[in-house]
Structures are given as C-alpha cells and as structure tokens.
Amino acid sequence: MPFAPPVHRPPGARGAPAENRPSPLERGYDWTWRTKVAPRILARDPICAVPGCHRPSAHVDHKLPRSRGGSDDDDNLHGPCAPHNSQKADRDWPTFLAWLRKQPSR
C-alpha cells in the first residue's frame, strides 16, 4: 500500500486538531485509562453500541461527555466503532442517536 501523506486541514475545520486542546494525559486519559478502563469496556462491548451497526468497537466513549459533566463510571462508557465515534463528537448519547436517525440512509 503506498504511503499517504497526512491530511492538513485549516484550524476550525471538521477533523482539524484544536490548537489549544490539552493532550490526552492533561484531559485525564492516563495509564489507568489506557491499560485498565479502555480494555475492560471494549471487552464488555465488542460490537458498536449504535443499534443496527455490526462493526467492532474501536474506541471507548462517554455517553454523556466529560465536558458536559459526564463521569468515567462504567455505566457512562460504551464502545462505538470508529465512524460512529467520530460522528458523535461532543453530543450526548440520546442527542446523537436522534441526529443519526434523521440522516439519510446510504
């Protein structure tokens, strides 16, 4: 497979890194998160949490984002696939599912 150069997006564009966004470590995703919490949630939720999606879980995500007061408790964590995790962004889980239902099917 040929090497693909990184995609550079202007600041503020969807998918562009936030210039002032703290690192994962600064946001609380430390060794415990990477070695204990994430593997436990991915083992519990091996398939994407979105109804009807059958892709494997690739990320651990908060149903209610930490930025909106969500916790790291297991009942607030789930395993979406990569595309659904990217689409969810900073929405809470019910808002994301409502938004997803309104999208035209492909």
C-alpha positions as CSV (number, residue, x, y, z in Angstrom):
1,M,0.0,0.0,0.0
2,P,1.5,3.4,-1.0
3,F,2.3,6.0,1.7
4,A,-0.4,8.6,2.0
5,P,0.7,12.0,3.2
6,P,-1.1,13.4,6.3
7,V,-4.2,15.5,5.5
8,H,-3.8,19.1,6.6
9,R,-6.9,20.9,7.5
10,P,-7.3,24.6,8.3
11,P,-7.9,25.3,12.0
12,G,-11.5,25.1,12.9
13,A,-12.3,22.7,10.0
14,R,-14.1,19.4,10.9
15,G,-11.5,16.9,12.0
16,A,-8.8,19.6,12.4
17,P,-6.9,19.4,15.7
18,A,-7.8,22.1,18.1
19,E,-4.8,24.3,18.6
20,N,-5.4,24.9,22.3
21,R,-6.8,21.4,23.1
22,P,-4.9,19.8,26.0
23,S,-3.2,16.5,25.5
24,P,-5.0,13.2,26.3
25,L,-2.9,13.0,29.5
26,E,-3.9,16.5,30.5
27,R,-7.5,15.6,29.9
28,G,-7.3,12.7,32.3
29,Y,-6.6,9.7,30.0
30,D,-3.6,8.4,31.8
31,W,-2.0,4.9,32.2
32,T,-5.0,3.6,34.2
33,W,-7.4,4.6,31.4
34,R,-5.3,3.1,28.6
35,T,-4.4,-0.2,30.4
36,K,-7.5,-0.9,32.6
37,V,-10.6,1.1,31.7
38,A,-10.5,1.0,27.9
39,P,-9.7,-2.7,27.6
40,R,-12.5,-3.6,30.1
41,I,-15.1,-1.5,28.2
42,L,-14.0,-2.9,24.8
43,A,-14.2,-6.5,26.2
44,R,-17.7,-5.7,27.5
45,D,-18.9,-4.0,24.3
46,P,-17.1,-5.8,21.4
47,I,-19.6,-4.6,18.8
48,C,-20.5,-0.9,18.1
49,A,-23.1,0.5,20.6
50,V,-25.2,2.1,17.8
51,P,-28.3,0.0,17.1
52,G,-28.0,-1.9,13.8
53,C,-24.3,-1.4,13.4
54,H,-22.3,-4.6,13.4
55,R,-18.8,-3.2,13.2
56,P,-16.3,-3.9,16.0
57,S,-15.9,-1.3,18.8
58,A,-12.8,0.7,18.2
59,H,-13.0,3.4,20.9
60,V,-14.3,3.9,24.4
61,D,-16.6,6.9,24.5
62,H,-18.7,8.7,27.2
63,K,-22.4,8.6,26.7
64,L,-22.6,12.0,28.5
65,P,-19.3,13.7,27.6
66,R,-16.9,14.7,30.3
67,S,-17.1,18.3,29.0
68,R,-20.8,18.2,29.9
69,G,-20.4,16.7,33.4
70,G,-20.2,13.0,32.5
71,S,-18.2,10.7,34.6
72,D,-15.8,7.8,33.9
73,D,-18.1,5.3,35.6
74,D,-18.6,2.1,33.5
75,D,-22.3,2.9,33.1
76,N,-21.4,6.2,31.3
77,L,-18.9,4.4,28.9
78,H,-19.6,2.4,25.8
79,G,-17.7,1.1,22.7
80,P,-18.7,2.7,19.4
81,C,-17.0,1.9,16.1
82,A,-14.6,4.5,14.7
83,P,-17.0,6.1,12.3
84,H,-19.8,6.5,14.9
85,N,-17.4,7.8,17.5
86,S,-16.2,10.4,15.0
87,Q,-19.8,11.4,14.2
88,K,-20.9,11.6,17.8
89,A,-18.2,14.2,18.7
90,D,-19.3,16.2,21.8
91,R,-23.0,15.2,21.7
92,D,-24.7,13.3,24.5
93,W,-25.8,9.8,23.5
94,P,-29.6,10.4,23.1
95,T,-29.0,13.5,21.0
96,F,-26.5,11.6,18.8
97,L,-29.0,8.8,18.2
98,A,-31.7,11.2,17.4
99,W,-29.4,13.0,14.9
100,L,-28.3,9.7,13.4
101,R,-32.0,8.7,12.8
102,K,-32.5,11.9,10.8
103,Q,-29.6,11.2,8.5
104,P,-30.5,9.8,5.0
105,S,-29.6,6.1,4.8
106,R,-26.8,5.2,2.5
